[in-house]
Amino acid sequence: MGQQSERLERLIADREGECCTADLDERLEALKRHATDLPPDSARDRTALKTLSNDTRYTIVRLLAAAGGELCVCEITPVVDVTDSAVSHALSDLSDAGLVTRRKDGTWRYYEATERATALLDALDQTREGAR
């Protein structure tokens, strides 16, 4: 029995008063089911969270969500302290992750936070106080 299994066995014994091989196997199987029981689109979830982990992209999504509607890229660029190219790349990543929509109108490009982006930001805001 490996060190990890021994530790788990001690934990179960502490909680239940005793532990046998069947208890250990049952707990491991339950945990493995949880680990593999992911939502069907979990890769997209991880992509969205990873995309938000960048300061520039996070700031842009916050700005778009706070604006409550579309913003032209020329309105976004002066607010974030990065190059035009970096803003363009960040907006492309956010669009690919399903966190912003984009619309072209002649020479202008407009971006808006999606419902998913707004829901993620709301969830972060609601849980921030409890994390302290």
Stockholm file with secondary structure:
# STOCKHOLM 1.0

chainA/1-132         MGQQSERLERLIADREGECCTADLDERLEALKRHATDLPPDSARDRTALKTLSNDTRYTIVRLLAAAGGELCVCEITPVVDVTDSAVSHALSDLSDAGLVTRRKDGTWRYYEATERATALLDALDQTREGAR
#=GR chainA/1-132 SS CCHHHHHHHHHHHHHHSCCCHHHHHHHHHHHHHHHHCCCTTHHHHHHHHHHHTSHHHHHHHHHHHHHTSCEEHHHHTTTSSSCHHHHHHHHHHHHHTTSEEEEEETTEEEEEECHHHHHHHHHHHHHHGGGC
#=GC SS_cons         CCHHHHHHHHHHHHHHSCCCHHHHHHHHHHHHHHHHCCCTTHHHHHHHHHHHTSHHHHHHHHHHHHHTSCEEHHHHTTTSSSCHHHHHHHHHHHHHTTSEEEEEETTEEEEEECHHHHHHHHHHHHHHGGGC
//
